Amino acid sequence: MKSLRKISTVQLYMMWKNLATSLLLLIVMMTLSKLMPPIFTPLAALACAAVLYTSLYNHRKSESSACLLIPYVFFICLLCYAFTTIVLNLLELWGVMRFPAEFVFFSRPFVPSLLLNPLCFVCISVMYFRRKKLMVCKDCNLSTSNNSAQNRIGIIFEYESYLQLRNMMLLFGLLSVTIWIYFLVFYIKINANARDWYLFTWLTVIAFLLDEVYFLFRYYNLYLDLKENDEIISEQEIDDMGAQTYVRYYVICENNIYVDSHAVEDYSAYKEVIDTPFQTKRSVNGMTADEVKRIITQMTGIVDGELRFFFGRKNPTMPNSSLLRYFYFIKPLPDGMCPALRTEGEWMDYAEIQRIYSNNPGKLASMSVFDTTRLATIILTEKIFDENGFRKNRLKSYNPTFSLIDVHKSKLNFQEDKWIHISLFNSDTPFFRLKRWWRKITGKSSQKHKIWQ
């Protein structure tokens, strides 16, 4: 399944493009604030925010695999700047508070960077520390959640987006300190000269451009490293590849699962992990249940097992490729032992798998970790909460467990994301009833998240 882990050149480009577009819009806003009457600065900020919102919307509609965290963060920054500027000037206009002329857009000199840089620093810092809870990240994990399991792009998205946020925090922090020190110590509040405007406006613009160039070289070097390791796939190769269907089987006997304790992941040739040995690939678009059953029968030598669909997703990198997971339940022998299978491996008690998953998940294959997470999340959430997100048992200390016997008996649809949504938003969420009511008012509760099928 090595091809599933490959990274598209477009995905690397989009990581840089999203950041570059966001910074470019800030440059546009700063430039317009210098060329146009200052009163239009909030409108310019709102217009740039509208461009980012349109970009976010188009990305989600196109089902493209791209990290939207940076555009989302800058969208919030522009909104905060626009509304903060408007509020401050209304307070000035109504005589509630008095501000220096550099903060008032009714007259010149109006200096946007005095507010823009500190506000961006604060917004990005809040977003960084709340990054695990942001809805844009949760939606991405749900819609393209098999990225991190199938290839490295999910890991790269996560690492690089957080690196970009830290870089932006440092950038706006340094710009804020520099500009405010100059404003408080060196700036003569009589008439802004060329040096003043260089510090207040063009220094910020130059810093943004240099940051774009830095990340351009960073991602070009990343591209060269990935290409050298044969982890890059071009758009031409994707078009020429044709349809491919990958299948993973989890063979189960009572509470035991058949595994290969010496499996090797494609991208880590020297690390042994625990994984299912039953994997196959067919150059077709989808497979019939009979064909899936025939393959696992040949692999195991067991003909009377029960095949059950787990879940499947299309690969966002290669839309013509899909990965399907199946359970294959086998009856134990009359003496209670699990039967020997044709494929090399061993039976392992699922309690041991759960212990490894909790304490040292690095010993498990990354795709097994992802599949186990999905399985456990759905089963445990259904045990704890009802379909409306309320606890079935009011004792918050109630901590249920599950076994593969529960999986065999379960009638849950593991393909649906319903219970995963409930695990993210339920009665344990602060102000759950209020947020639930608001979602009903705004219609968010009725929105369906996309599933790669």
C-alpha positions as CSV (number, residue, x, y, z in Angstrom):
1,M,0.0,0.0,0.0
2,K,3.0,2.3,-0.6
3,S,1.2,4.3,-3.2
4,L,-1.5,5.3,-0.7
5,R,1.2,7.1,1.4
6,K,2.5,9.2,-1.4
7,I,2.1,13.0,-1.4
8,S,0.8,15.0,-4.4
9,T,2.8,17.9,-5.6
10,V,-0.3,20.0,-5.6
11,Q,-0.8,19.3,-1.8
12,L,2.7,20.7,-1.1
13,Y,2.0,23.7,-3.3
14,M,-1.3,24.4,-1.5
15,M,0.4,24.5,1.9
16,W,2.5,27.4,0.6
17,K,-0.3,29.0,-1.4
18,N,-2.7,29.2,1.5
19,L,-0.2,31.0,3.6
20,A,1.0,33.2,0.8
21,T,-2.5,34.2,-0.1
22,S,-3.4,35.0,3.5
23,L,-0.3,37.2,3.9
24,L,-0.8,38.8,0.5
25,L,-4.3,39.9,1.5
26,L,-2.8,41.5,4.6
27,I,-0.4,43.3,2.3
28,V,-3.3,44.4,0.0
29,M,-5.1,45.8,3.0
30,M,-2.1,47.6,4.3
31,T,-1.4,49.1,0.8
32,L,-5.0,50.2,0.4
33,S,-5.0,51.9,3.8
34,K,-2.1,53.9,2.6
35,L,-3.5,54.8,-0.8
36,M,-7.2,55.3,0.0
37,P,-8.8,57.5,2.6
38,P,-8.3,56.0,6.0
39,I,-12.0,55.6,6.6
40,F,-12.1,52.8,4.0
41,T,-9.6,50.6,5.9
42,P,-12.2,48.5,7.8
43,L,-14.0,48.0,4.5
44,A,-10.7,46.8,2.9
45,A,-10.2,44.4,5.8
46,L,-13.7,43.0,5.5
47,A,-13.3,42.7,1.7
48,C,-10.0,40.7,2.2
49,A,-11.8,38.6,4.8
50,A,-14.6,37.9,2.3
51,V,-11.9,36.7,-0.2
52,L,-10.5,34.3,2.4
53,Y,-14.0,33.1,3.3
54,T,-14.7,32.4,-0.4
55,S,-11.5,30.5,-0.7
56,L,-12.4,28.4,2.4
57,Y,-15.8,27.7,1.0
58,N,-14.5,26.7,-2.5
59,H,-11.9,24.4,-0.9
60,R,-14.6,22.5,1.0
61,K,-16.9,22.3,-2.0
62,S,-14.1,21.0,-4.2
63,E,-13.3,18.1,-1.8
64,S,-9.6,19.0,-2.2
65,S,-7.1,17.7,0.4
66,A,-5.6,20.9,1.8
67,C,-5.1,22.3,5.3
68,L,-7.4,25.3,5.8
69,L,-6.2,26.3,9.3
70,I,-4.0,29.2,8.2
71,P,-6.7,30.8,5.9
72,Y,-9.2,30.4,8.7
73,V,-6.9,32.0,11.3
74,F,-6.3,35.0,9.0
75,F,-10.0,35.3,8.3
76,I,-10.6,35.6,12.0
77,C,-7.7,38.1,12.3
78,L,-9.1,40.4,9.6
79,L,-12.6,40.3,11.1
80,C,-11.3,41.1,14.6
81,Y,-9.2,44.0,13.2
82,A,-12.1,45.4,11.2
83,F,-14.6,45.3,14.1
84,T,-12.1,46.5,16.7
85,T,-11.2,49.5,14.5
86,I,-14.8,50.3,14.0
87,V,-15.6,50.1,17.7
88,L,-12.7,52.3,18.7
89,N,-13.6,54.9,16.2
90,L,-17.2,54.9,17.3
91,L,-16.1,55.4,20.9
92,E,-14.0,58.3,19.7
93,L,-16.9,59.7,17.6
94,W,-19.3,59.5,20.5
95,G,-16.9,61.1,22.9
96,V,-16.8,58.1,25.2
97,M,-13.0,57.7,25.0
98,R,-10.1,59.6,23.3
99,F,-7.4,57.9,21.3
100,P,-4.3,59.2,19.5
101,A,-4.9,60.4,15.9
102,E,-3.0,57.4,14.6
103,F,-5.9,55.1,15.8
104,V,-8.7,57.3,14.3
105,F,-9.6,56.7,10.6
106,F,-11.5,60.0,10.3
107,S,-8.2,61.9,9.8
108,R,-4.6,61.4,8.9
109,P,-2.1,60.1,9.9
110,F,-3.9,56.8,10.5
111,V,-1.6,53.9,11.2
112,P,-3.2,50.4,10.8
113,S,-0.2,48.4,11.9
114,L,-0.4,49.8,15.5
115,L,-3.6,47.7,15.9
116,L,-3.2,45.1,13.2
117,N,0.0,43.4,14.4
118,P,-1.0,43.1,18.1
119,L,-4.5,41.9,17.2
120,C,-3.0,39.3,14.8
121,F,-0.6,38.2,17.5
122,V,-3.3,37.7,20.1
123,C,-5.7,35.9,17.6
124,I,-3.0,33.6,16.3
125,S,-1.9,32.8,19.9
126,V,-5.4,31.9,20.9
127,M,-5.9,29.8,17.8
128,Y,-2.6,28.0,18.4
129,F,-3.4,27.0,21.9
130,R,-7.0,26.0,20.9
131,R,-5.8,24.2,17.7
132,K,-7.1,20.8,18.8
133,K,-10.5,22.2,19.5
134,L,-11.1,24.3,16.4
135,M,-14.0,23.2,14.3
136,V,-12.1,23.6,11.1
137,C,-9.6,21.0,12.3
138,K,-12.3,18.7,13.6
139,D,-14.2,18.8,10.2
140,C,-10.9,18.1,8.4
141,N,-10.2,15.1,10.6
142,L,-13.7,13.8,9.8
143,S,-13.7,14.4,6.1
144,T,-10.1,13.4,5.3
145,S,-9.3,11.5,8.5
146,N,-7.6,8.7,6.7
147,N,-4.8,11.0,5.5
148,S,-2.6,10.4,8.5
149,A,-3.2,6.6,8.3
150,Q,-2.8,6.2,4.6
151,N,0.0,8.5,3.8
152,R,2.3,11.1,5.3
153,I,0.4,14.2,4.1
154,G,-1.8,14.2,7.2
155,I,1.2,14.3,9.5
156,I,2.9,16.9,7.3
157,F,-0.3,19.1,7.3
158,E,-0.5,18.9,11.1
159,Y,3.2,19.7,11.7
160,E,3.5,22.4,9.1
161,S,0.3,24.2,10.0
162,Y,1.4,24.4,13.6
163,L,4.9,25.5,12.5
164,Q,3.3,28.2,10.4
165,L,1.2,29.4,13.4
166,R,4.3,29.6,15.6
167,N,6.1,31.4,12.9
168,M,3.2,33.9,12.6
169,M,3.2,34.4,16.4
170,L,6.9,35.2,16.3
171,L,6.5,37.5,13.2
172,F,3.6,39.5,14.6
173,G,5.1,39.6,18.1
174,L,8.4,41.1,16.8
175,L,6.6,43.5,14.5
176,S,4.3,44.7,17.3
177,V,7.2,45.3,19.7
178,T,9.3,47.1,17.0
179,I,6.5,49.3,15.9
180,W,5.2,50.2,19.3
181,I,8.7,51.0,20.6
182,Y,9.2,53.3,17.7
183,F,5.8,54.9,18.2
184,L,6.3,55.5,21.9
185,V,10.0,56.5,21.8
186,F,11.0,57.9,18.5
187,Y,7.9,59.0,16.7
188,I,7.2,62.7,16.7
189,K,3.4,63.2,16.8
190,I,3.4,66.2,14.6
191,N,3.8,65.1,11.0
192,A,4.6,61.6,9.8
193,N,7.6,61.5,7.6
194,A,9.0,58.9,5.1
195,R,10.9,57.1,7.9
196,D,7.8,56.9,10.0
197,W,5.8,55.3,7.1
198,Y,8.6,52.9,6.4
199,L,8.4,51.6,9.9
200,F,4.7,51.7,10.2
201,T,3.7,50.3,6.9
202,W,6.5,49.0,4.6
203,L,8.4,47.2,7.3
204,T,5.4,45.0,7.9
205,V,4.9,44.5,4.1
206,I,8.5,43.5,3.7
207,A,8.4,41.1,6.6
208,F,5.4,39.4,5.1
209,L,7.1,39.1,1.7
210,L,10.3,37.7,3.3
211,D,8.2,35.1,5.2
212,E,6.5,34.0,2.0
213,V,9.9,33.5,0.4
214,Y,11.2,31.6,3.4
215,F,8.3,29.1,3.2
216,L,8.6,28.9,-0.5
217,F,12.2,27.6,-0.1
218,R,11.2,25.4,2.8
219,Y,8.5,23.6,0.8
220,Y,10.7,23.3,-2.2
221,N,13.4,21.6,-0.1
222,L,10.7,19.4,1.4
223,Y,9.6,18.5,-2.1
224,L,13.2,17.5,-3.0
225,D,13.5,15.3,0.1
226,L,10.2,13.6,-0.5
227,K,11.0,13.0,-4.1
228,E,14.4,11.5,-3.3
229,N,12.6,9.1,-0.9
230,D,10.0,8.3,-3.7
231,E,7.2,9.7,-1.6
232,I,6.0,12.2,-4.3
233,I,3.4,11.5,-6.9
234,S,2.7,14.0,-9.7
235,E,-0.7,14.9,-11.2
236,Q,0.2,13.1,-14.4
237,E,1.0,9.9,-12.5
238,I,-2.3,10.2,-10.7
239,D,-4.2,10.6,-14.0
240,D,-2.4,7.6,-15.5
241,M,-2.8,5.3,-12.5
242,G,-6.4,4.3,-13.1
243,A,-8.7,2.8,-10.5
244,Q,-7.3,0.9,-7.6
245,T,-9.0,-0.7,-4.6
246,Y,-7.1,-1.7,-1.5
247,V,-8.6,-4.0,1.1
248,R,-7.6,-4.7,4.7
249,Y,-9.1,-7.6,6.6
250,Y,-9.2,-7.9,10.4
251,V,-9.6,-11.7,11.1
252,I,-11.2,-12.2,14.5
253,C,-11.9,-15.3,16.6
254,E,-13.8,-14.6,19.8
255,N,-11.7,-11.8,21.5
256,N,-8.6,-12.7,19.5
257,I,-7.3,-11.0,16.4
258,Y,-4.8,-12.5,13.9
259,V,-1.7,-10.2,13.5
260,D,1.8,-10.2,12.1
261,S,4.1,-9.0,14.9
262,H,6.9,-8.4,12.5
263,A,5.2,-6.3,9.8
264,V,7.1,-3.4,8.3
265,E,5.5,-0.2,7.2
266,D,6.4,1.1,3.8
267,Y,7.8,4.4,5.0
268,S,9.8,2.9,7.9
269,A,11.8,0.0,6.5
270,Y,13.7,-0.7,9.7
271,K,10.8,-0.6,12.2
272,E,8.7,-3.7,13.0
273,V,5.1,-3.1,13.9
274,I,2.0,-5.1,14.7
275,D,-0.5,-5.2,11.8
276,T,-3.0,-7.4,10.1
277,P,-1.3,-9.6,7.5
278,F,-4.4,-9.7,5.3
279,Q,-4.1,-7.0,2.8
280,T,-4.7,-7.0,-1.0
281,K,-4.9,-4.7,-4.0
282,R,-7.0,-4.9,-7.1
283,S,-6.9,-2.6,-10.2
284,V,-10.6,-2.1,-10.2
285,N,-13.1,0.5,-9.1
286,G,-14.8,-1.3,-6.2
287,M,-15.1,-5.0,-5.4
288,T,-18.1,-7.3,-5.0
289,A,-18.8,-8.9,-1.7
290,D,-18.3,-12.4,-3.3
291,E,-14.9,-11.4,-4.5
292,V,-13.9,-9.9,-1.2
293,K,-15.0,-13.1,0.6
294,R,-13.2,-15.3,-1.9
295,I,-9.9,-13.5,-1.3
296,I,-10.0,-13.8,2.5
297,T,-11.0,-17.4,2.2
298,Q,-7.9,-18.1,0.2
299,M,-5.7,-16.2,2.6
300,T,-7.0,-17.9,5.7
301,G,-8.1,-21.3,4.5
302,I,-11.4,-20.8,6.5
303,V,-14.5,-21.0,4.3
304,D,-17.3,-20.7,6.9
305,G,-16.2,-17.4,8.4
306,E,-18.6,-14.4,8.6
307,L,-17.5,-11.4,6.4
308,R,-18.7,-8.0,7.6
309,F,-17.9,-4.5,6.2
310,F,-16.1,-2.2,8.6
311,F,-15.8,1.0,6.6
312,G,-14.1,2.5,3.5
313,R,-12.8,5.8,2.2
314,K,-11.5,7.3,-1.0
315,N,-8.0,8.5,-1.0
316,P,-8.1,12.4,-1.2
317,T,-4.7,12.3,-2.9
318,M,-5.8,9.8,-5.6
319,P,-9.5,10.1,-6.1
320,N,-9.5,6.9,-8.2
321,S,-8.1,4.9,-5.2
322,S,-10.1,3.6,-2.3
323,L,-9.3,1.7,0.9
324,L,-11.8,-0.7,2.3
325,R,-11.8,-2.5,5.7
326,Y,-13.6,-5.7,6.5
327,F,-14.0,-7.9,9.6
328,Y,-13.8,-11.7,9.1
329,F,-15.2,-13.5,12.1
330,I,-14.1,-17.1,12.6
331,K,-15.6,-19.7,14.9
332,P,-13.2,-21.3,17.5
333,L,-12.4,-25.0,17.4
334,P,-14.4,-27.4,19.6
335,D,-11.7,-27.2,22.3
336,G,-12.0,-23.4,22.3
337,M,-8.8,-22.7,20.6
338,C,-8.5,-20.5,17.5
339,P,-7.8,-22.4,14.2
340,A,-4.4,-22.2,12.4
341,L,-4.5,-20.1,9.3
342,R,-2.5,-20.2,6.0
343,T,-1.0,-16.8,6.3
344,E,2.0,-16.4,8.6
345,G,1.1,-14.7,11.8
346,E,-0.3,-15.3,15.3
347,W,-3.4,-14.9,17.4
348,M,-3.3,-12.1,19.9
349,D,-5.7,-11.4,22.7
350,Y,-7.4,-8.1,21.9
351,A,-6.9,-6.9,25.5
352,E,-3.2,-6.9,24.7
353,I,-3.8,-4.9,21.6
354,Q,-5.8,-2.4,23.7
355,R,-3.0,-2.2,26.2
356,I,-0.4,-1.5,23.5
357,Y,-2.7,1.0,21.9
358,S,-3.1,2.9,25.2
359,N,0.5,2.8,26.4
360,N,2.7,2.4,23.3
361,P,0.8,3.0,20.0
362,G,4.0,3.3,18.1
363,K,4.3,-0.6,18.2
364,L,1.1,-0.7,16.1
365,A,0.9,0.1,12.4
366,S,-0.3,3.7,11.9
367,M,-3.4,2.4,9.9
368,S,-4.2,0.0,12.7
369,V,-4.1,2.8,15.2
370,F,-6.4,4.9,13.1
371,D,-8.9,2.0,12.6
372,T,-8.8,1.1,16.3
373,T,-9.5,4.7,17.2
374,R,-12.5,4.8,15.0
375,L,-13.8,1.5,16.2
376,A,-13.4,2.4,19.9
377,T,-14.8,5.9,19.5
378,I,-18.0,4.7,17.8
379,I,-18.6,1.7,20.1
380,L,-17.8,3.6,23.4
381,T,-19.7,6.7,22.4
382,E,-22.8,4.6,21.6
383,K,-22.5,3.0,25.0
384,I,-22.3,6.3,26.9
385,F,-24.5,8.7,24.9
386,D,-27.8,8.6,23.1
387,E,-28.4,9.9,19.6
388,N,-29.1,13.4,21.0
389,G,-25.8,13.5,22.8
390,F,-27.1,13.0,26.3
391,R,-25.6,10.5,28.7
392,K,-27.5,7.3,29.1
393,N,-25.9,6.9,32.6
394,R,-25.7,10.1,34.6
395,L,-22.6,8.9,36.4
396,K,-19.7,10.7,34.7
397,S,-17.3,8.2,36.3
398,Y,-18.9,5.5,34.1
399,N,-16.1,4.3,31.8
400,P,-17.2,1.4,29.7
401,T,-15.0,-1.1,27.8
402,F,-15.5,-3.2,24.7
403,S,-14.2,-6.4,23.2
404,L,-14.2,-8.0,19.8
405,I,-17.2,-10.0,21.0
406,D,-19.1,-6.7,21.3
407,V,-18.0,-5.8,17.8
408,H,-19.3,-9.1,16.5
409,K,-22.7,-8.6,18.2
410,S,-22.9,-4.9,17.3
411,K,-25.4,-3.7,14.7
412,L,-23.7,-0.2,14.4
413,N,-22.9,1.2,11.0
414,F,-19.2,2.0,11.3
415,Q,-19.2,3.7,7.9
416,E,-21.3,6.6,9.3
417,D,-19.7,9.5,11.2
418,K,-22.8,10.1,13.4
419,W,-21.3,8.7,16.7
420,I,-17.9,10.4,16.0
421,H,-19.8,13.7,15.8
422,I,-21.5,12.9,19.1
423,S,-18.2,12.1,20.7
424,L,-17.0,15.6,19.8
425,F,-20.2,17.4,20.9
426,N,-22.2,15.9,23.7
427,S,-23.6,16.7,27.2
428,D,-20.1,16.7,28.6
429,T,-19.3,19.7,26.4
430,P,-19.5,23.0,28.5
431,F,-22.8,24.9,27.8
432,F,-24.0,21.9,25.7
433,R,-27.7,22.8,25.9
434,L,-27.1,26.4,24.9
435,K,-24.7,25.5,22.1
436,R,-27.2,22.8,20.9
437,W,-30.0,25.4,20.9
438,W,-27.8,27.8,18.9
439,R,-26.9,25.1,16.4
440,K,-30.6,24.4,15.8
441,I,-31.2,28.2,15.3
442,T,-28.3,28.6,12.8
443,G,-29.0,25.3,11.1
444,K,-25.6,23.8,11.8
445,S,-27.1,20.7,13.5
446,S,-28.7,19.6,10.2
447,Q,-25.5,19.9,8.1
448,K,-24.1,16.6,6.9
449,H,-20.4,16.1,6.9
450,K,-19.0,14.5,3.8
451,I,-17.9,10.9,3.8
452,W,-15.4,9.5,1.4
453,Q,-17.2,6.6,0.0
